[in-house]
Amino acid sequence: MIIAIDGPAASGKGTLARRIAAHYGLPHLDTGLLYRGVGQIMRDRGFPLDNVEIAQVIAEHLDLADLDAERLRTREAGEAASVVAAHGPVRRALLALQHSFATQAGGAVLDGRDIGTVIAPQAEAKLFVTASPEERARRRFRELVGRGECADTAEALAAVLADIARRDARDSGRADAPLAVAADAVTLDTTHLDIEAAYAAALAAVEARRR
């Protein structure tokens, strides 16, 4: 059983994917970590994020075991990921790794931007999780403030909203595997849902597809 969960930044797809994976006892891959990993390595080594050739080489040698999920949750890592993810060669370099994870024996849950459209179009269940840009910005802002990464001010919130808008435009406008709703995906708008309500709705949608 392959479950594909797509959506824009801070929509809640990662949290839902982890809970759904735990419910079904399936392995979970946050594919955004792959791009965050590439972007962070580029930053650590002083390479410009728009250097496609170097980013491709790093992506080709990326090892899931080397990814530090906690370190890759920062705002800077997310912005770097959005930049390198727009490079077609980087996406193609990571395609086999993601496809292999999705098709492992027993299945898997993957979340990202192009799971249902590119990585696993054969997925048994597909969800597209979204929310208004303002709500997604508020969620990301609370997360960043909680980690001490930004000040609790109106100006900082406005900056996060601007970041969300830039990432949305970059993710949806790229030529290679843009963020899009798969034709057979169930769209779940979590703008006015807390995590429990969103999880219940997501699980119900997956169960409906299984039946």
C-alpha positions in Angstrom: 0.0 0.0 0.0 1.5 3.3 -1.1 0.0 6.5 0.4 1.0 9.8 -1.3 0.5 13.0 0.6 1.3 16.3 -1.2 0.8 19.9 -0.4 2.5 23.3 -0.1 4.8 24.4 2.8 3.4 24.4 6.3 0.1 22.8 5.2 0.4 20.0 7.9 1.1 17.2 5.4 4.2 16.0 7.3 2.4 15.7 10.6 -0.5 13.8 8.9 1.9 11.6 7.0 3.8 10.6 10.1 0.5 9.7 12.0 -1.0 7.8 9.1 2.3 5.9 8.7 2.2 5.0 12.4 -1.5 3.9 12.1 -0.8 1.5 9.3 2.6 0.4 10.5 4.3 1.7 7.3 7.7 3.4 6.8 7.5 7.1 6.2 9.6 9.4 4.1 9.5 13.2 4.2 10.9 13.8 0.7 11.4 17.4 1.5 14.3 16.3 3.8 16.2 15.1 0.7 16.1 18.6 -0.9 16.8 20.2 2.5 19.8 17.9 2.8 21.1 18.9 -0.6 20.6 22.6 0.1 22.2 22.4 3.6 25.3 20.6 2.2 25.5 23.4 -0.4 25.3 26.0 2.3 27.8 24.2 4.6 30.4 24.0 1.8 29.9 27.5 0.6 28.4 26.6 -2.8 25.9 29.0 -4.3 22.4 27.4 -4.4 22.0 28.2 -8.1 25.0 26.0 -9.1 23.0 23.2 -10.7 26.0 21.0 -11.5 27.3 20.8 -7.9 23.8 20.4 -6.5 23.2 17.4 -8.9 26.5 15.7 -7.8 25.5 16.1 -4.1 22.0 14.8 -4.8 23.5 11.7 -6.6 25.5 10.8 -3.6 22.9 11.7 -0.9 22.5 9.0 1.8 19.2 8.9 3.8 21.2 7.7 6.9 23.2 11.0 6.9 20.2 13.3 7.1 19.9 15.1 10.4 16.1 15.8 10.5 16.3 18.2 13.4 19.0 20.3 11.9 17.1 20.4 8.5 13.9 21.8 10.0 15.2 25.4 10.1 13.8 28.2 8.1 17.1 28.6 6.2 17.2 24.9 5.3 13.6 25.2 4.0 14.4 28.1 1.8 17.6 26.4 0.4 15.5 23.3 -0.3 13.0 25.3 -2.3 15.8 26.7 -4.4 17.6 23.4 -5.2 14.3 21.6 -5.7 13.7 23.8 -8.7 16.7 22.3 -10.5 15.6 19.6 -12.9 18.8 17.5 -12.6 18.5 17.5 -8.8 15.0 16.2 -9.0 15.9 13.5 -11.5 18.9 12.5 -9.3 16.7 11.9 -6.3 13.9 10.2 -8.3 15.2 6.7 -8.0 15.8 7.0 -4.3 12.2 8.1 -3.7 10.7 5.6 -6.1 12.7 2.8 -4.4 11.4 3.8 -1.0 7.8 4.0 -2.3 7.8 0.5 -3.9 9.5 -1.4 -1.0 7.8 -4.6 0.1 4.6 -3.8 2.1 4.4 -0.2 0.9 5.1 3.2 2.4 3.8 6.7 3.1 5.6 9.6 1.4 4.9 13.3 1.7 6.2 16.1 -0.6 5.2 18.1 -3.6 5.1 15.6 -6.4 4.5 12.2 -4.8 1.1 11.5 -6.4 2.0 13.1 -9.8 5.6 11.9 -10.3 7.1 9.7 -7.6 4.2 7.3 -7.1 1.4 7.9 -9.5 0.2 4.4 -8.9 -0.4 5.1 -5.2 -3.4 3.5 -3.7 -4.4 6.6 -1.8 -3.5 10.2 -2.6 -4.1 13.3 -0.5 -3.4 16.9 -1.3 -3.2 18.8 2.0 -3.5 22.6 1.9 -4.5 25.7 3.9 -4.6 29.4 3.3 -1.3 31.1 3.0 -2.1 33.2 6.1 -2.8 30.1 8.2 0.3 28.3 6.9 2.4 31.4 7.8 0.9 31.5 11.3 1.8 27.8 11.8 5.3 28.2 10.6 5.7 31.4 12.6 4.6 29.7 15.8 7.1 26.9 15.1 9.9 29.2 14.5 9.2 31.3 17.6 9.0 28.1 19.6 12.5 27.1 18.4 13.8 30.6 19.0 14.5 31.2 15.3 12.6 34.5 15.0 11.1 37.2 17.2 7.5 37.2 18.2 6.6 40.3 16.3 4.1 41.4 13.6 7.1 42.2 11.3 8.5 38.7 11.7 5.1 37.1 10.9 4.9 39.3 7.8 8.3 38.1 6.7 7.3 34.4 7.2 4.2 35.1 5.1 6.4 36.6 2.3 8.6 33.5 2.5 5.6 31.2 2.1 4.4 33.2 -0.9 7.9 33.0 -2.5 8.1 29.2 -1.9 4.5 28.7 -3.3 5.4 30.6 -6.4 8.7 28.7 -6.9 7.2 25.3 -6.2 4.2 25.8 -8.4 6.0 27.5 -11.2 9.0 25.3 -11.8 9.2 23.5 -15.1 10.2 20.1 -13.6 7.6 18.3 -11.4 5.7 21.4 -10.1 3.5 21.3 -7.1 0.1 20.2 -8.4 -3.0 18.3 -7.4 -3.1 14.8 -8.9 -6.3 14.1 -10.8 -7.3 11.3 -8.5 -6.2 13.0 -5.2 -8.5 13.9 -2.4 -8.0 17.6 -1.4 -8.0 18.3 2.3 -8.1 22.0 3.4 -6.9 22.2 6.9 -7.3 26.0 7.3 -10.0 25.7 10.0 -9.1 22.2 11.3 -7.0 21.4 14.3 -4.6 18.4 14.1 -7.0 15.9 15.4 -9.8 16.9 13.0 -7.4 17.0 10.1 -6.0 13.5 11.0 -9.5 12.1 11.3 -10.4 13.5 7.8 -7.2 12.3 6.3 -7.6 8.8 7.7 -11.2 8.6 6.5 -10.1 9.6 3.0 -7.4 6.9 2.9 -9.9 4.3 4.2 -12.4 5.3 1.6 -9.8 4.8 -1.1 -8.8 1.4 0.3 -12.4 0.2 0.3 
